[in-house]
Amino acid sequence: MILDGTLIPVDRCAEQTVSVKGEAIDAWYSGKARQHTGNLQALSAPGGLPLQIAEVEPGSVHDLTAAGTQVLGALYAAAARGLPTLADSGYDGAGIGIHTPIKQPEGDQILSPDNRTYNRLLRALRCLGERGFALLKGRWRTLQHITISPSRIGDIARAALVLTHFEHNYLPAIR
């Protein structure tokens, strides 16, 4: 499984929230993207087909926080059954079964060859899973910029997911 997040640009919303510094901020504004966005989390198959899309979070919410409220519980259950999840460094500290890159040590130290190799392998495998959002955002133009209420991004993304599954002849098991 590949865990990934993306920011979907939206029109400005006046919803306010409190930052970690205790200041009032616009909830849908992402400092990372420097625009108003919705934070969307997805799970993709190793081959790149998106499998699940979580509910949208405001752009000010960090990837790890959004994943924690949306998908990490299911990933921990999968890890208990031996199914690992690959993620980028935004999910560092996510917990058991979530594999993230090893960070560069402080100072003049460099990563050991084993750790550099691990990071390269992780990137090589994750790039296939990154195709999931590329399929959705590239194919479905509406996901490139949302002009309705940002809280509806999740509904639109899930509809795009169903259509993408139909286009790729993917019929998930009915539970």
Phi and psi in degrees as GROMACS dihedral restraints (atoms count N, CA, C in turn):
[ dihedral_restraints ]
;  ai    aj    ak    al  type     phi  dphi    fc
    3     4     5     6     1  -119.8    20    10
    4     5     6     7     1   125.7    20    10
    6     7     8     9     1  -102.0    20    10
    7     8     9    10     1   128.5    20    10
    9    10    11    12     1  -149.1    20    10
   10    11    12    13     1   156.5    20    10
   12    13    14    15     1  -128.9    20    10
   13    14    15    16     1   153.7    20    10
   15    16    17    18     1  -141.5    20    10
   16    17    18    19     1   157.1    20    10
   18    19    20    21     1  -106.7    20    10
   19    20    21    22     1   126.5    20    10
   21    22    23    24     1  -104.0    20    10
   22    23    24    25     1   119.3    20    10
   24    25    26    27     1   -62.0    20    10
   25    26    27    28     1   140.6    20    10
   27    28    29    30     1  -135.7    20    10
   28    29    30    31     1   164.0    20    10
   30    31    32    33     1   -72.4    20    10
   31    32    33    34     1   155.8    20    10
   33    34    35    36     1   -62.8    20    10
   34    35    36    37     1   138.8    20    10
   36    37    38    39     1  -119.2    20    10
   37    38    39    40     1   144.9    20    10
   39    40    41    42     1   -92.3    20    10
   40    41    42    43     1    13.0    20    10
   42    43    44    45     1   -68.5    20    10
   43    44    45    46     1   129.4    20    10
   45    46    47    48     1  -105.2    20    10
   46    47    48    49     1   152.7    20    10
   48    49    50    51     1  -145.4    20    10
   49    50    51    52     1   175.1    20    10
   51    52    53    54     1  -105.5    20    10
   52    53    54    55     1   129.4    20    10
   54    55    56    57     1   -75.0    20    10
   55    56    57    58     1   172.7    20    10
   57    58    59    60     1   -65.2    20    10
   58    59    60    61     1   -20.6    20    10
   60    61    62    63     1   -87.0    20    10
   61    62    63    64     1    -0.6    20    10
   63    64    65    66     1    86.2    20    10
   64    65    66    67     1    11.1    20    10
   66    67    68    69     1   -97.0    20    10
   67    68    69    70     1   149.7    20    10
   69    70    71    72     1   -75.0    20    10
   70    71    72    73     1   128.5    20    10
   72    73    74    75     1  -133.9    20    10
   73    74    75    76     1   164.5    20    10
   75    76    77    78     1   -76.7    20    10
   76    77    78    79     1   120.9    20    10
   78    79    80    81     1   -61.3    20    10
   79    80    81    82     1   -34.4    20    10
   81    82    83    84     1   -90.2    20    10
   82    83    84    85     1     2.2    20    10
   84    85    86    87     1   -87.9    20    10
   85    86    87    88     1   128.7    20    10
   87    88    89    90     1  -104.7    20    10
   88    89    90    91     1   117.4    20    10
   90    91    92    93     1   -65.8    20    10
   91    92    93    94     1   -31.0    20    10
   93    94    95    96     1   -64.4    20    10
   94    95    96    97     1   -44.6    20    10
   96    97    98    99     1   -92.3    20    10
   97    98    99   100     1   -12.0    20    10
   99   100   101   102     1    56.5    20    10
  100   101   102   103     1    39.8    20    10
  102   103   104   105     1  -161.5    20    10
  103   104   105   106     1   173.4    20    10
  105   106   107   108     1   -79.5    20    10
  106   107   108   109     1   127.4    20    10
  108   109   110   111     1  -145.8    20    10
  109   110   111   112     1   165.4    20    10
  111   112   113   114     1  -111.6    20    10
  112   113   114   115     1   139.6    20    10
  114   115   116   117     1   -95.7    20    10
  115   116   117   118     1   116.3    20    10
  117   118   119   120     1  -115.2    20    10
  118   119   120   121     1   129.1    20    10
  120   121   122   123     1  -108.2    20    10
  121   122   123   124     1   141.4    20    10
  123   124   125   126     1  -142.3    20    10
  124   125   126   127     1   154.2    20    10
  126   127   128   129     1  -111.7    20    10
  127   128   129   130     1   132.6    20    10
  129   130   131   132     1  -121.7    20    10
  130   131   132   133     1   153.4    20    10
  132   133   134   135     1   -73.1    20    10
  133   134   135   136     1   159.3    20    10
  135   136   137   138     1   -56.1    20    10
  136   137   138   139     1   -27.3    20    10
  138   139   140   141     1   -81.2    20    10
  139   140   141   142     1    -7.8    20    10
  141   142   143   144     1   107.4    20    10
  142   143   144   145     1    -4.6    20    10
  144   145   146   147     1   -77.7    20    10
  145   146   147   148     1   125.4    20    10
  147   148   149   150     1   -66.9    20    10
  148   149   150   151     1   135.0    20    10
  150   151   152   153     1  -106.7    20    10
  151   152   153   154     1   -36.8    20    10
  153   154   155   156     1  -148.3    20    10
  154   155   156   157     1   141.8    20    10
  156   157   158   159     1  -124.0    20    10
  157   158   159   160     1   131.1    20    10
  159   160   161   162     1   -85.0    20    10
  160   161   162   163     1   172.4    20    10
  162   163   164   165     1   -67.4    20    10
  163   164   165   166     1   147.0    20    10
  165   166   167   168     1   -70.5    20    10
  166   167   168   169     1   143.7    20    10
  168   169   170   171     1  -116.5    20    10
  169   170   171   172     1   155.4    20    10
  171   172   173   174     1   -59.4    20    10
  172   173   174   175     1   153.2    20    10
  174   175   176   177     1   -60.5    20    10
  175   176   177   178     1   -21.9    20    10
  177   178   179   180     1   -76.9    20    10
  178   179   180   181     1    -9.5    20    10
  180   181   182   183     1   -84.0    20    10
  181   182   183   184     1   129.4    20    10
  183   184   185   186     1   -66.3    20    10
  184   185   186   187     1   151.0    20    10
  186   187   188   189     1   -54.4    20    10
  187   188   189   190     1   -44.5    20    10
  189   190   191   192     1   -65.2    20    10
  190   191   192   193     1   -39.6    20    10
  192   193   194   195     1   -65.8    20    10
  193   194   195   196     1   -44.6    20    10
  195   196   197   198     1   -62.6    20    10
  196   197   198   199     1   -43.4    20    10
  198   199   200   201     1   -65.7    20    10
  199   200   201   202     1   -35.9    20    10
  201   202   203   204     1   -62.5    20    10
  202   203   204   205     1   -37.3    20    10
  204   205   206   207     1   -85.0    20    10
  205   206   207   208     1   -15.7    20    10
  207   208   209   210     1  -111.8    20    10
  208   209   210   211     1   -47.7    20    10
  210   211   212   213     1  -129.7    20    10
  211   212   213   214     1   -15.6    20    10
  213   214   215   216     1   -63.1    20    10
  214   215   216   217     1   -33.6    20    10
  216   217   218   219     1   -58.2    20    10
  217   218   219   220     1   -45.2    20    10
  219   220   221   222     1   -66.9    20    10
  220   221   222   223     1   -34.9    20    10
  222   223   224   225     1   -70.4    20    10
  223   224   225   226     1   -33.9    20    10
  225   226   227   228     1   -66.1    20    10
  226   227   228   229     1   -39.5    20    10
  228   229   230   231     1   -64.6    20    10
  229   230   231   232     1   -39.9    20    10
  231   232   233   234     1   -65.8    20    10
  232   233   234   235     1   -38.8    20    10
  234   235   236   237     1   -64.4    20    10
  235   236   237   238     1   -35.4    20    10
  237   238   239   240     1   -64.4    20    10
  238   239   240   241     1   -26.0    20    10
  240   241   242   243     1   -93.0    20    10
  241   242   243   244     1     5.2    20    10
  243   244   245   246     1    93.6    20    10
  244   245   246   247     1    10.2    20    10
  246   247   248   249     1   -98.3    20    10
  247   248   249   250     1   106.8    20    10
  249   250   251   252     1   -78.0    20    10
  250   251   252   253     1   161.8    20    10
  252   253   254   255     1  -125.3    20    10
  253   254   255   256     1   134.5    20    10
  255   256   257   258     1  -100.9    20    10
  256   257   258   259     1   137.3    20    10
  258   259   260   261     1  -145.3    20    10
  259   260   261   262     1   165.5    20    10
  261   262   263   264     1   -86.5    20    10
  262   263   264   265     1  -179.7    20    10
  264   265   266   267     1   -67.2    20    10
  265   266   267   268     1   -13.1    20    10
  267   268   269   270     1   -66.0    20    10
  268   269   270   271     1   -16.7    20    10
  270   271   272   273     1  -106.1    20    10
  271   272   273   274     1    16.9    20    10
  273   274   275   276     1   -57.4    20    10
  274   275   276   277     1   129.2    20    10
  276   277   278   279     1    88.3    20    10
  277   278   279   280     1    12.4    20    10
  279   280   281   282     1   -67.5    20    10
  280   281   282   283     1   -28.2    20    10
  282   283   284   285     1   124.7    20    10
  283   284   285   286     1  -168.2    20    10
  285   286   287   288     1   -62.2    20    10
  286   287   288   289     1   136.6    20    10
  288   289   290   291     1    83.9    20    10
  289   290   291   292     1    -7.2    20    10
  291   292   293   294     1  -102.8    20    10
  292   293   294   295     1   110.1    20    10
  294   295   296   297     1   -95.1    20    10
  295   296   297   298     1   122.3    20    10
  297   298   299   300     1  -123.0    20    10
  298   299   300   301     1   161.6    20    10
  300   301   302   303     1   -62.4    20    10
  301   302   303   304     1   152.4    20    10
  303   304   305   306     1   -83.7    20    10
  304   305   306   307     1   130.3    20    10
  306   307   308   309     1   -75.8    20    10
  307   308   309   310     1   152.8    20    10
  309   310   311   312     1   -65.0    20    10
  310   311   312   313     1   133.4    20    10
  312   313   314   315     1   -66.5    20    10
  313   314   315   316     1   159.2    20    10
  315   316   317   318     1   -67.6    20    10
  316   317   318   319     1   156.2    20    10
  318   319   320   321     1    74.6    20    10
  319   320   321   322     1  -146.0    20    10
  321   322   323   324     1   -89.2    20    10
  322   323   324   325     1     4.7    20    10
  324   325   326   327     1   -73.0    20    10
  325   326   327   328     1   153.2    20    10
  327   328   329   330     1  -120.6    20    10
  328   329   330   331     1   159.3    20    10
  330   331   332   333     1   -65.8    20    10
  331   332   333   334     1   148.1    20    10
  333   334   335   336     1   -68.3    20    10
  334   335   336   337     1   158.6    20    10
  336   337   338   339     1   -57.2    20    10
  337   338   339   340     1   -35.9    20    10
  339   340   341   342     1   -63.4    20    10
  340   341   342   343     1   -44.1    20    10
  342   343   344   345     1   -69.3    20    10
  343   344   345   346     1   -37.1    20    10
  345   346   347   348     1   -63.9    20    10
  346   347   348   349     1   -40.6    20    10
  348   349   350   351     1   -64.7    20    10
  349   350   351   352     1   -42.9    20    10
  351   352   353   354     1   -56.6    20    10
  352   353   354   355     1   -48.3    20    10
  354   355   356   357     1   -62.1    20    10
  355   356   357   358     1   -40.9    20    10
  357   358   359   360     1   -64.3    20    10
  358   359   360   361     1   -43.7    20    10
  360   361   362   363     1   -64.3    20    10
  361   362   363   364     1   -42.0    20    10
  363   364   365   366     1   -61.2    20    10
  364   365   366   367     1   -45.4    20    10
  366   367   368   369     1   -62.5    20    10
  367   368   369   370     1   -41.3    20    10
  369   370   371   372     1   -64.1    20    10
  370   371   372   373     1   -38.2    20    10
  372   373   374   375     1   -76.8    20    10
  373   374   375   376     1   -38.4    20    10
  375   376   377   378     1   -66.7    20    10
  376   377   378   379     1   -32.2    20    10
  378   379   380   381     1   -61.2    20    10
  379   380   381   382     1   -30.4    20    10
  381   382   383   384     1   -67.0    20    10
  382   383   384   385     1   -39.8    20    10
  384   385   386   387     1   -71.8    20    10
  385   386   387   388     1   -27.8    20    10
  387   388   389   390     1   -61.0    20    10
  388   389   390   391     1   -21.3    20    10
  390   391   392   393     1   -58.9    20    10
  391   392   393   394     1   -25.3    20    10
  393   394   395   396     1   -56.8    20    10
  394   395   396   397     1   -52.0    20    10
  396   397   398   399     1   -70.8    20    10
  397   398   399   400     1   -31.3    20    10
  399   400   401   402     1   -63.4    20    10
  400   401   402   403     1   -39.8    20    10
  402   403   404   405     1   -61.5    20    10
  403   404   405   406     1   -45.9    20    10
  405   406   407   408     1   -70.6    20    10
  406   407   408   409     1   -50.9    20    10
  408   409   410   411     1   -74.5    20    10
  409   410   411   412     1   -30.5    20    10
  411   412   413   414     1   -76.8    20    10
  412   413   414   415     1   -38.1    20    10
  414   415   416   417     1   -81.8    20    10
  415   416   417   418     1   -39.8    20    10
  417   418   419   420     1  -105.1    20    10
  418   419   420   421     1    99.0    20    10
  420   421   422   423     1   -57.1    20    10
  421   422   423   424     1   -31.1    20    10
  423   424   425   426     1   -61.8    20    10
  424   425   426   427     1   -23.5    20    10
  426   427   428   429     1   -82.3    20    10
  427   428   429   430     1    -2.2    20    10
  429   430   431   432     1   -84.8    20    10
  430   431   432   433     1   -22.6    20    10
  432   433   434   435     1  -165.4    20    10
  433   434   435   436     1   119.8    20    10
  435   436   437   438     1   -95.1    20    10
  436   437   438   439     1   130.1    20    10
  438   439   440   441     1  -110.3    20    10
  439   440   441   442     1     0.0    20    10
  441   442   443   444     1  -100.8    20    10
  442   443   444   445     1  -171.0    20    10
  444   445   446   447     1   -56.0    20    10
  445   446   447   448     1   129.9    20    10
  447   448   449   450     1   -58.8    20    10
  448   449   450   451     1   -25.2    20    10
  450   451   452   453     1   -66.9    20    10
  451   452   453   454     1   -12.2    20    10
  453   454   455   456     1   -91.2    20    10
  454   455   456   457     1    -3.5    20    10
  456   457   458   459     1   -57.0    20    10
  457   458   459   460     1   -42.0    20    10
  459   460   461   462     1   -60.1    20    10
  460   461   462   463     1   -42.0    20    10
  462   463   464   465     1   -63.4    20    10
  463   464   465   466     1   -44.2    20    10
  465   466   467   468     1   -65.3    20    10
  466   467   468   469     1   -42.9    20    10
  468   469   470   471     1   -65.3    20    10
  469   470   471   472     1   -39.2    20    10
  471   472   473   474     1   -67.9    20    10
  472   473   474   475     1   -35.7    20    10
  474   475   476   477     1   -64.4    20    10
  475   476   477   478     1   -42.6    20    10
  477   478   479   480     1   -63.2    20    10
  478   479   480   481     1   -35.8    20    10
  480   481   482   483     1   -63.4    20    10
  481   482   483   484     1   -44.9    20    10
  483   484   485   486     1   -61.8    20    10
  484   485   486   487     1   -44.8    20    10
  486   487   488   489     1   -64.6    20    10
  487   488   489   490     1   -37.0    20    10
  489   490   491   492     1   -65.4    20    10
  490   491   492   493     1   -41.9    20    10
  492   493   494   495     1   -60.8    20    10
  493   494   495   496     1   -41.3    20    10
  495   496   497   498     1   -62.6    20    10
  496   497   498   499     1   -45.3    20    10
  498   499   500   501     1   -62.4    20    10
  499   500   501   502     1   -33.4    20    10
  501   502   503   504     1   -98.3    20    10
  502   503   504   505     1    13.3    20    10
  504   505   506   507     1    52.8    20    10
  505   506   507   508     1    40.5    20    10
  507   508   509   510     1  -101.5    20    10
  508   509   510   511     1   115.7    20    10
  510   511   512   513     1  -115.8    20    10
  511   512   513   514     1    97.8    20    10
  513   514   515   516     1   -65.2    20    10
  514   515   516   517     1   153.7    20    10
  516   517   518   519     1   -62.8    20    10
  517   518   519   520     1   135.2    20    10
  519   520   521   522     1   -84.5    20    10
  520   521   522   523     1   130.6    20    10
